[in-house]
Structure formats: C-alpha cells, structure tokens
C-alpha cells in the first residue's frame, strides 16, 4: 500500500500511521523510502507543521516541514520538504 501511494503521488517517501487511542501519539504502521520499509515507531503529533487543513481532514504543508516538525527528527535526513496527509477510515468511519 505505502509503496503504491508513493508511486501514485510520485514522491520519494510515504508512510501510514495510526492514532494511539487516548494519546496525542501516532504509531508508524509502515514507512517506505524507496529502498527500505520500517514499522512500529511511535511519535508525538505535538509540534506538527503549521499546515492547511481541508474540510475532509487532509493536511497540506508545502515547504520547510523538516525544519519545523521537530518531533519527527527522522524527516531531516530524508530531505523531506513538504507534507500531505490524508485520513484513512475503516468501515465504521473510525
């Protein structure tokens, strides 16, 4: 799924994370960087980029993400500049 998302959006990195119930933390379900997959890491959503949040929950930040998103220090070495996040819901709408 994640490598296909990266190909569909023509990006070098894509990941899927889930909210950890009762916290402000996200759990990395899968990260794809073109040459590796990773999963399981948790991180705080605190300090997330200043971004445009659309009505459907899509989050877009066009530049400078690695510099402003301090809680995700792993973004900087990957050269991340922009962020596009889209909510994925299960059949119950969660």
C-alpha positions as CSV (number, residue, x, y, z in Angstrom):
1,X,0.0,0.0,0.0
2,X,2.6,2.5,1.1
3,X,5.0,2.0,-1.9
4,X,2.0,2.2,-4.2
5,X,1.0,5.5,-2.6
6,X,4.5,6.8,-3.2
7,X,4.4,5.8,-6.8
8,X,0.9,7.2,-7.3
9,X,1.9,10.6,-5.9
10,X,5.4,10.5,-7.4
11,X,7.1,11.0,-4.1
12,X,10.3,9.6,-2.6
13,X,8.7,8.7,0.8
14,X,5.3,7.7,2.1
15,X,4.0,6.3,5.4
16,X,0.9,5.2,7.1
17,X,0.4,5.9,10.8
18,X,-2.4,5.3,13.2
19,X,-3.5,7.3,16.2
20,X,-2.7,5.6,19.5
21,X,-6.0,5.6,21.4
22,X,-6.2,8.1,24.3
23,X,-2.9,9.9,23.4
24,X,-1.5,12.5,21.1
25,X,0.8,9.9,19.7
26,X,0.9,8.2,16.3
27,X,2.2,4.7,15.6
28,X,4.1,4.1,12.3
29,X,2.4,1.2,10.5
30,X,4.7,1.4,7.5
31,X,7.3,3.8,6.2
32,X,8.6,3.4,2.6
33,X,11.6,5.4,1.4
34,X,12.3,3.7,-1.9
35,X,15.0,1.4,-0.5
36,X,13.5,0.3,2.8
37,X,10.4,-0.4,4.8
38,X,10.1,0.4,8.5
39,X,7.3,0.0,11.1
40,X,6.4,0.2,14.7
41,X,8.0,3.5,15.8
42,X,5.8,5.9,17.8
43,X,5.9,9.7,17.8
44,X,4.1,12.6,19.2
45,X,1.8,14.7,17.0
46,X,2.7,17.7,19.1
47,X,4.8,20.2,17.2
48,X,3.3,19.2,13.9
49,X,3.8,21.5,11.0
50,X,1.7,24.6,10.5
51,X,-0.5,23.4,7.7
52,X,-3.6,24.0,5.7
53,X,-6.3,21.6,7.0
54,X,-9.0,20.9,4.4
55,X,-12.6,20.1,5.3
56,X,-12.1,16.3,4.8
57,X,-9.2,16.3,7.2
58,X,-6.5,16.4,4.6
59,X,-3.4,18.3,5.8
60,X,-1.0,20.1,3.4
61,X,2.2,21.9,4.2
62,X,4.1,22.9,1.0
63,X,7.6,23.7,2.4
64,X,10.0,23.7,5.3
65,X,8.5,20.7,7.0
66,X,11.7,19.1,8.3
67,X,12.8,22.3,9.9
68,X,9.5,22.9,11.7
69,X,8.5,19.4,12.6
70,X,10.9,18.8,15.5
71,X,9.1,15.8,16.9
72,X,9.9,13.9,13.7
73,X,13.7,14.3,13.7
74,X,13.9,11.4,11.2
75,X,12.4,13.7,8.5
76,X,15.5,15.9,8.1
77,X,18.0,13.2,6.9
78,X,15.3,12.0,4.4
79,X,15.2,15.5,2.8
80,X,11.5,16.0,3.5
81,X,10.3,19.4,2.3
82,X,6.5,19.1,2.0
83,X,3.8,17.1,3.7
84,X,0.5,15.8,2.5
85,X,-1.6,13.8,5.0
86,X,-4.9,12.2,4.3
87,X,-7.1,10.4,6.8
88,X,-8.0,6.8,6.1
89,X,-11.1,5.4,7.8
90,X,-12.3,1.9,8.4
91,X,-15.8,0.7,7.5
92,X,-17.1,2.1,10.8
93,X,-15.8,5.6,10.0
94,X,-13.0,5.5,12.6
